[in-house]
Amino acid sequence: METCAFCQKRRSLEESHIIPKAVGRAAKRRLLEEHPTFVTTSGERNVQDIDKLDLLCRECERLHAELGDDPFLRYLFHPFFGQPVGLSAQENSERLAFIKYGEWLRRFAASVSWRVIAAASKRGELSDEFGPADLRRIGRAKQVWKQYLNGRRDDVGPFHHYALPLHVVFEWELLDVQPSSYLNRFLGLSFHTAVKRVAGTLCTYVKMPRFIFIGKIHPTSATAIDVCPRIHADGTLRLDGWHTLPEALLRYLNEQAEWHSQAHDNPPEYFREKSKANAQRVLRKRTRDEIFDSDEIRLFAMDEELQRNWTKASPLGLQSASGSDQ
């Protein structure tokens, strides 16, 4: 018996997924390998399933699923992840217009943000990276998000959330920085969770295939992060046309793509034979058309094109604003 991180009761704990387990299962089905790449909160490079640890009791695990995970998967993740990458901006904008928005989206963002902090705290990672002032700020945001999820408050206070459906609304132009050769595969398929200072803002950061969720912690006043699409009080996400991201966030994504590239190219020794066997098994099950139509092959082709002409737009599409993080 251990203490549940959410209800604080002594109970048997579940092996909790920080990002919903169904997201990982969906990602595996679109890969030529059966194991997506994951980078831990502290930046360790691993090739494994999505992040999980003994964190919540069964009752609290079910609460988080009902509040946000299930509707997120039903209304937002599967409709977009089920479509091939590289669709036109108009096609994706039309899909966004038909999303059944609701408070579930803000609940999901608050839930995954809370889980990222709770997991990092349990592993002792926060005290290694942040000083007392930042730890107090992180603790306050975690408390407010928990109260909101518990129904003890009606909003998330000043700790707003932002959602970025990566392959939907952005055009890529990384200015003077050479993009990672793994950039599009990272944006389209990989996982990463962190409590970080990004673009001058202390925040939670949740990267999953084609989506990023950011929970703003400090400062709560206007920062460069505010140019990202914000989740409003009614759960709507207003994404009209093309959106601009802070340059510092784009650089951070590029750095993460490099970490994922190293993890993909240099997996642990024990994993290499297992990964090879998994890849061969998947290839035997798929037709030639299924292989060449997979996200992994499409994204690989996009990365190759981006390297050949990296000053122009890539199909996934992120656009940076020079100096917006100053």
Sequence and secondary structure as in RCSB ss.txt:
>XXXX:A:sequence
METCAFCQKRRSLEESHIIPKAVGRAAKRRLLEEHPTFVTTSGERNVQDIDKLDLLCRECERLHAELGDDPFLRY
LFHPFFGQPVGLSAQENSERLAFIKYGEWLRRFAASVSWRVIAAASKRGELSDEFGPADLRRIGRAKQVWKQYLN
GRRDDVGPFHHYALPLHVVFEWELLDVQPSSYLNRFLGLSFHTAVKRVAGTLCTYVKMPRFIFIGKIHPTSATAI
DVCPRIHADGTLRLDGWHTLPEALLRYLNEQAEWHSQAHDNPPEYFREKSKANAQRVLRKRTRDEIFDSDEIRLF
AMDEELQRNWTKASPLGLQSASGSDQ
>XXXX:A:secstr
 EE TTT  EE EEEEESS HHHHHHHHHTSSSSS EEE TT  EEESSS EEEEEEHHHHHHHIIIIIHHHIII
IIHHHHTS TT  HHHHHHHHHT    HHHHHHHHHHHHHHHHHHHHTT HHHH  HHHHHHHHHHHHHHHHHHT
TSSSS TT  EEEEEHHHH     TTS   TTHHHHHHH EEEEEEEETTEEEEEEEETTEEEEEEEE  S  GG
GGS BB TTS B   S  EEEHHHHHHHHHHHHHHHHHHHS  HHHHHHHHHHHHHHHHHS HHHHHTSHHHHHH
HHHHHHHHTTTS  SS  EEETTTT 
